[in-house]
């Protein structure tokens, strides 16, 4: 089922199409410049994602320009054994971890071009993902949020101290704090989640239950 939503006079959110694949790969490089190359999606990966779970691949476009995106899969997630890695989820970039009958929507990534930040693109993508959760009757969204703010202070505090500061509100992280405001609930710190020095390889397990309303979702 193709998704389409007008965000402004020029911006539109839609189901990603094969003609977007090359720009989606370029957007990954722009938005995640320090992520290990083997953990970054390439054009061929995006084409595969569209084959295995087309509904879960979304792009935001300004005319013919791709300026935002998210890639998702369905999984049966075991929260009693929640520690996992990005590499396990993306399976070499191909997203073949996808379980067609999985009860959770796992967000592998979300990105907004730097020129378009502050225009509600990430919020609209999270809303579209929640709408997909509702349409498919899933339990909610699960993801591992990066904590890019930690890389700048890792010599001053431990990752756990940074995480506790996020929970208490005394620390504001440029990515995770926004995700929490969207409605995501932190469920724990994930060491060695991915290979990216900007967050010292840490992620935070996040859950957004289907019962929660999300701004812009309808």
C-alpha positions in Angstrom: 0.0 0.0 0.0 1.5 3.3 -1.1 1.7 6.1 1.5 1.6 9.7 0.6 1.3 12.8 2.8 1.8 16.4 2.0 3.9 18.1 4.6 4.2 21.6 3.1 3.9 23.4 -0.2 7.1 21.6 -1.3 7.7 18.7 1.0 5.9 15.3 0.8 6.3 12.1 2.7 5.8 8.9 0.8 6.6 5.2 0.4 10.2 5.0 -0.9 10.5 4.0 -4.6 13.4 2.5 -6.5 14.2 5.9 -8.1 14.9 7.2 -4.6 17.5 4.5 -3.8 20.6 6.3 -4.9 19.7 9.5 -3.1 18.8 7.5 0.0 22.3 6.1 0.1 23.8 9.6 -0.3 21.6 10.8 2.5 23.0 8.1 4.8 26.6 9.4 4.1 25.6 12.9 4.8 23.6 12.2 8.0 25.9 9.5 9.5 29.4 10.5 8.4 31.2 8.8 11.2 29.2 5.5 11.0 31.4 2.5 9.9 31.0 2.0 6.2 30.0 -1.6 6.6 27.0 -0.5 8.8 25.8 2.1 6.2 23.1 1.3 3.7 24.0 1.5 0.0 21.8 1.8 -3.1 21.6 -1.9 -3.6 20.5 -2.3 0.0 17.6 0.2 -0.3 16.4 -1.6 -3.4 16.3 -4.9 -1.4 14.5 -3.2 1.5 11.7 -2.2 -0.9 11.4 -5.8 -2.0 11.1 -7.4 1.4 9.0 -4.8 3.2 8.0 -2.0 0.9 5.4 -0.5 3.4 8.2 0.1 5.9 10.4 2.2 3.7 9.6 5.9 3.7 11.1 9.0 2.1 10.6 12.7 2.4 11.1 14.6 -0.9 11.4 18.2 -1.9 10.5 17.9 -5.6 12.9 15.3 -6.9 15.3 15.7 -3.9 15.2 13.1 -1.1 15.7 15.0 2.2 14.5 12.6 4.8 14.0 8.8 5.2 13.4 5.9 7.5 13.9 2.2 7.0 12.0 -0.4 9.1 11.4 -4.1 9.5 8.9 -6.2 11.4 10.4 -8.3 14.3 9.2 -10.4 17.2 11.3 -8.6 19.8 12.3 -10.3 23.1 12.5 -7.5 25.8 13.7 -10.0 28.4 16.8 -10.4 26.3 16.9 -6.9 24.8 20.6 -6.5 24.2 21.3 -6.7 20.4 23.5 -4.9 17.8 22.7 -2.8 14.8 24.7 -5.3 12.7 22.3 -8.1 13.8 19.3 -6.0 12.8 20.6 -4.9 9.4 22.2 -8.2 8.5 24.9 -6.8 6.3 22.6 -3.9 5.2 20.0 -6.1 3.6 17.4 -6.1 6.4 16.8 -9.8 5.9 16.2 -10.0 9.6 12.7 -8.9 8.7 10.0 -11.3 10.0 6.8 -10.8 7.8 4.5 -11.7 10.8 6.6 -9.9 13.4 4.6 -8.0 16.1 6.9 -5.0 16.4 8.0 -2.4 13.9 11.8 -1.9 14.3 13.2 1.4 13.1 16.6 0.7 11.7 17.3 4.3 11.0 15.8 7.8 10.5 17.5 10.7 8.9 16.9 14.3 7.9 19.2 16.3 5.6 21.0 19.1 7.6 19.5 21.7 5.3 16.0 20.6 6.3 16.3 20.1 10.0 13.9 22.0 12.3 11.0 21.6 9.8 9.2 18.6 11.4 10.5 15.9 9.1 11.6 13.5 11.8 8.4 14.0 13.6 6.4 13.3 10.5 8.4 10.1 9.8 7.7 8.8 13.4 4.0 9.6 12.9 3.9 7.7 9.6 5.6 4.8 11.3 3.0 4.8 14.1 0.2 4.9 11.5 1.8 1.8 9.9 1.8 0.2 13.4 -1.9 0.8 13.7 -2.7 -0.3 10.2 -0.8 -3.6 10.6 -2.1 -4.2 14.1 1.4 -4.3 15.6 2.4 -3.8 19.3 4.3 -0.6 18.6 7.7 0.7 17.5 11.0 -0.4 18.9 14.4 1.1 18.0 17.8 1.9 19.4 18.4 5.6 19.5 21.9 7.0 19.1 23.3 9.4 21.7 25.5 11.7 19.6 25.9 14.1 22.5 27.9 11.5 24.5 30.9 11.5 22.2 31.8 15.1 23.3 31.7 14.3 27.0 32.8 10.6 27.2 36.0 11.6 28.9 34.1 13.4 31.6 31.4 10.9 32.5 30.5 7.3 31.9 27.8 6.3 29.4 25.6 5.2 32.3 25.9 8.6 34.0 25.0 10.3 30.6 22.0 7.9 30.3 20.8 8.7 33.8 21.1 12.4 33.1 18.9 11.9 30.0 16.3 10.1 32.2 16.3 12.8 34.8 16.2 15.6 32.2 19.5 17.2 33.4 21.1 16.3 30.0 19.7 17.1 26.6 20.9 14.9 23.8 20.3 16.2 20.2 18.7 12.9 19.1 17.5 10.9 22.0 15.8 13.8 23.9 13.7 14.5 20.8 12.8 10.8 20.5 11.7 10.8 24.1 9.6 14.0 23.5 7.9 12.1 20.6 6.8 9.4 23.1 9.6 6.8 23.0 10.3 5.2 26.4 13.9 4.3 27.2 14.4 0.7 28.2 18.1 0.5 28.8 21.6 1.4 27.6 23.1 -0.8 24.8 26.9 -1.0 24.8 28.6 -1.8 21.5 25.4 -1.4 19.6 27.0 0.1 16.5 30.3 1.2 15.2 30.2 5.0 15.5 32.5 7.2 17.6 30.0 10.0 17.8 28.2 8.1 20.4 31.1 5.9 21.5 29.2 2.9 20.0 26.3 3.2 22.5 22.6 3.1 21.7 19.5 3.3 23.9 16.7 0.8 23.6 13.5 2.7 22.9 9.8 1.6 22.8 6.8 3.5 21.5 3.7 1.4 22.3 0.8 1.3 19.8 -1.5 2.7 22.5 0.4 6.1 22.4 -0.7 8.9 20.1 2.0 10.6 18.2 1.9 14.2 17.0 0.8 14.3 13.3 -0.3 10.7 13.3 -3.9 10.1 12.2 
